[in-house]
Amino acid sequence: MKSIVWCFGVILILPALTMFMSCGDLSTGPSGPYDFMSLERKGGGDLAFTVTPTIDPGTLEVSVTHKDFRDTSIVLSLLKNSAIAASVDALTRALGGEYQIKGDFKQSTLPTGTWVMVYLVRSSGKNEVTNVDLRNKLLAFEGIVRSRL
């Protein structure tokens, strides 16, 4: 009787264990804290910049490092206001690790056009933001930066 119960248990547990192990990485991806955000647009509209929080929680520092296929060095200050509050709040939460940064977004592999990569960066490296909702909120910084150049 014990061997029948044991065999029945193995029959139920083994498929469940196999299925769980085949799911791969179930984590939400790298988490914060991060030091800053980096945006890189390659191709048409070439632009690269970083957005870094400052000591003042209502101010961000933007450092433009590449524009129109040329290296550049432009530093801007952004003050949090109602127009950019949602993007600033999303960035603050993402840098603190409150957002899942991994998601379904995939860059086009076509050899023409434009490609935009958004990264969260810390001393150990950078992680691309592929969570579509977060990515869209952070992409708003591109329009804000372009309007100030």
TAWO-V250727 format. One record per pair of residues at least 6 apart in sequence whose ideal C-beta (glycine too) atoms are under 7 Angstrom apart, sorted by sequence separation. I is the first residue (numbers start at 1). J is the second residue. D is the distance in Angstrom with one decimal. If there is no record, write none. Layout:
i->I j->J d->D
i->I j->J d->D
This chain:
i->41 j->47 d->4.6
i->54 j->60 d->6.6
i->65 j->71 d->6.8
i->66 j->72 d->6.4
i->78 j->84 d->6.7
i->93 j->99 d->5.5
i->120 j->126 d->6.9
i->129 j->135 d->4.9
i->53 j->60 d->6.0
i->54 j->61 d->5.5
i->65 j->72 d->6.6
i->94 j->101 d->6.7
i->108 j->115 d->6.6
i->119 j->126 d->4.1
i->120 j->127 d->5.5
i->40 j->48 d->4.6
i->52 j->60 d->6.7
i->64 j->72 d->5.8
i->65 j->73 d->7.0
i->80 j->88 d->4.7
i->107 j->115 d->5.4
i->119 j->127 d->6.4
i->39 j->48 d->6.9
i->51 j->60 d->5.4
i->52 j->61 d->4.8
i->119 j->128 d->5.5
i->120 j->129 d->6.2
i->129 j->138 d->6.3
i->39 j->49 d->5.8
i->64 j->74 d->4.1
i->118 j->128 d->6.9
i->119 j->129 d->6.7
i->51 j->62 d->5.5
i->117 j->128 d->5.9
i->118 j->129 d->4.4
i->38 j->50 d->5.0
i->63 j->75 d->5.3
i->37 j->50 d->6.6
i->49 j->62 d->5.6
i->50 j->63 d->4.9
i->36 j->50 d->5.1
i->37 j->51 d->4.6
i->49 j->63 d->6.2
i->61 j->75 d->6.6
i->62 j->76 d->4.3
i->36 j->51 d->6.2
i->49 j->64 d->4.4
i->36 j->52 d->4.0
i->49 j->65 d->6.4
i->61 j->77 d->6.1
i->62 j->78 d->5.9
i->48 j->65 d->5.0
i->118 j->135 d->5.5
i->48 j->66 d->3.7
i->59 j->77 d->5.8
i->60 j->78 d->4.4
i->47 j->66 d->6.5
i->59 j->78 d->6.9
i->101 j->120 d->6.0
i->46 j->66 d->6.6
i->47 j->67 d->5.5
i->59 j->79 d->5.8
i->118 j->138 d->5.1
i->46 j->67 d->6.9
i->58 j->79 d->6.2
i->118 j->139 d->6.6
i->46 j->68 d->5.7
i->58 j->80 d->4.4
i->46 j->69 d->5.0
i->116 j->139 d->6.8
i->95 j->120 d->6.6
i->105 j->130 d->4.3
i->94 j->120 d->6.0
i->101 j->127 d->5.9
i->104 j->130 d->6.8
i->103 j->130 d->4.6
i->105 j->132 d->5.1
i->60 j->88 d->6.7
i->101 j->129 d->4.9
i->102 j->130 d->5.5
i->103 j->131 d->3.5
i->104 j->132 d->6.1
i->102 j->131 d->6.3
i->103 j->132 d->5.4
i->101 j->131 d->5.5
i->105 j->135 d->5.7
i->100 j->131 d->5.5
i->99 j->131 d->6.6
i->101 j->134 d->6.4
i->99 j->134 d->5.0
i->53 j->92 d->7.0
i->51 j->91 d->6.4
i->94 j->134 d->5.9
i->53 j->95 d->6.7
i->90 j->134 d->6.3
i->90 j->137 d->3.8
i->91 j->138 d->6.2
i->90 j->138 d->6.3
i->87 j->137 d->5.7
i->86 j->137 d->6.5
i->87 j->138 d->6.8
i->87 j->140 d->4.3
i->37 j->91 d->5.8
i->87 j->141 d->5.9
i->84 j->144 d->5.8
i->34 j->95 d->4.6
i->33 j->95 d->6.3
i->32 j->95 d->5.8
i->33 j->96 d->5.8
i->32 j->96 d->5.1
i->33 j->97 d->5.7
i->32 j->97 d->2.6
i->31 j->97 d->4.1
i->78 j->144 d->6.7
i->44 j->113 d->6.8
i->45 j->114 d->5.7
i->43 j->113 d->5.7
i->44 j->114 d->4.3
i->29 j->100 d->6.4
i->30 j->101 d->6.6
i->43 j->114 d->3.9
i->28 j->100 d->4.3
i->29 j->101 d->5.6
i->42 j->114 d->6.8
i->43 j->115 d->5.8
i->76 j->148 d->5.4
i->29 j->102 d->3.2
i->41 j->114 d->6.2
i->42 j->115 d->4.7
i->28 j->102 d->6.4
i->41 j->116 d->4.8
i->74 j->149 d->6.9
i->39 j->116 d->6.9
i->40 j->117 d->4.8
i->39 j->118 d->5.3
i->37 j->118 d->6.8
i->38 j->119 d->4.4
i->64 j->145 d->6.7
i->37 j->119 d->7.0
i->67 j->149 d->6.9
i->37 j->120 d->5.9
i->38 j->121 d->5.3
i->62 j->145 d->5.7
i->36 j->121 d->5.4
i->64 j->149 d->6.9
i->34 j->120 d->4.1
i->35 j->121 d->5.8
i->34 j->121 d->6.1
i->35 j->122 d->5.0
i->34 j->122 d->4.8
i->35 j->123 d->7.0
i->38 j->126 d->6.4
i->33 j->122 d->7.0
i->51 j->141 d->5.6
i->47 j->142 d->6.9
i->49 j->145 d->5.6
i->30 j->127 d->4.6
i->37 j->138 d->6.1
i->41 j->142 d->6.9
i->39 j->141 d->6.4
i->39 j->142 d->5.9
